[in-house]
Amino acid sequence: MNDILPGDVETWQFLEQKAREVFGTYGFSEIRTPVVEKTELFCRSIGETTDIVEKEMYTFGDKSNNSLTLRPEGTAPVMRAFIQNRLHALDPVNKLYYMGPMFRYERPQKGRYRQFHQIGAEVIGVENPMIDAQVLAMLHHYFCAIGIETVELQVNSLGCPDCRPGYREALITFLESRLDALCGDCQRRYLTNPLRVLDCKVPGCKESTQGAPSVLEHLCGGCEEHFSDVKKHLGALQIPFVINARMVRGLDYYVRTTFEMVTDKLGAQSAVAAGGRYDGLIESLDGPALPGIGFAIGVERLALMKGDERVQAPRPDLFLAAMGDEAAEKAFVLMSQMQRVGIRAEMDYQGRSLKAQMRRANKLAARYTLILGEQELVSGEAELKDMDQSSQQKIRLDELIARMGVLRASA
Ligand code: HAM
């Protein structure tokens, strides 16, 4: 679990701000849900046999013996909130986004943390494959907006409750024929969660599942048509993508379209964003039978990818250096008046020497500095120094705020 400190937080704010801007354009509104939910919610939605539910949840009992869990992801809480607040009664289509911390007890490594942050989006109420393409177009747009273009969009279809059982059977039969070559984990889960075996990172498992049956060859007519339409719409929007028929997801609620934004820049943690369709999830949580689709982006992974091009904190517009108590008082009032009108003004509070004050102005990279002493107070004029151009101009103190406003606007 990490602290996000000044110097890094500016990148985070940029990533969040861009999400608000881009998602807003597509008609999404923000939803904020609590960080804890009843444990049962995640067992029922993510699935009892998934890694998340089996071993990664922070679960505890409260003083009334309710079993609560720190949310390991955002989709289930948003669906819970959607059902509980009857959002479908207000609008048949809901487009929601969220951002915030998630918790998974995983083995930490670069790009994988126990408290991490997601920016996610969900659309509830649309079955049309156009929305699948639109959600992916929005994700693609977001990555362009934040200047990360070294990612590949991989898409797949996982079928539906009609065709998935047939595929599971075919996969189990295939896995049984090479059980000896699989790792202990996969030998244990090949019956309960055979799709996960395709995702196993152990080289022996990777190798021995090379010729595994493809989910795409087992889709029913409806799923095949849906997938083919998604691809057609993505083509029409010129969103680049590749098909990855071996992509399986670590959460059980997915049907039909699934996808990941993948990078080779983060070592083992290749997915910077992931999501898919979850028709059936809302109904299984005792809500209305409405389809849904969405994604979540890992913010730590984005920030790592931004790396050296971190977003800088804005520099002060003006540093007021003061000599003597009276000048300090005047500087203090001027500074506060400027801050009120949106000018980033700074001063020294410790009555230090002029040299020390100028060092601080340099450290803060102030655009302008102004020195106030006894003489300036008497004449009502001072030198405004442009620190970038190394030039200076005389300025009347009673015009300082207006002049700074003009200089700032023209910068
Ligand atoms: P997920 O694939 O479990 O999907 O997580 C989405 C993204 O969160 C990952 O691609 C990754 O970038 C980030 N992430 C996951 N675990 C960690 C971790 N331990 N440390 C750092 N980053 C992590 C979901 O959570 C689904 N709720 C996505 C979704 C939304 N599907 C439909 N709607």
Boltz pocket constraint, residues with backbone or C-beta under 6 A from the ligand:
constraints:
  - pocket:
      binder: B
      contacts: [[A, 72], [A, 73], [A, 74], [A, 75], [A, 76], [A, 104], [A, 106], [A, 111], [A, 112], [A, 113], [A, 114], [A, 115], [A, 116], [A, 117], [A, 118], [A, 120], [A, 121], [A, 122], [A, 250], [A, 251], [A, 261], [A, 271], [A, 272], [A, 273], [A, 274], [A, 275], [A, 276], [A, 277], [A, 278], [A, 293], [A, 294], [A, 295], [A, 296], [A, 297], [A, 298], [A, 299], [A, 300], [A, 301]]
      max_distance: 6.0
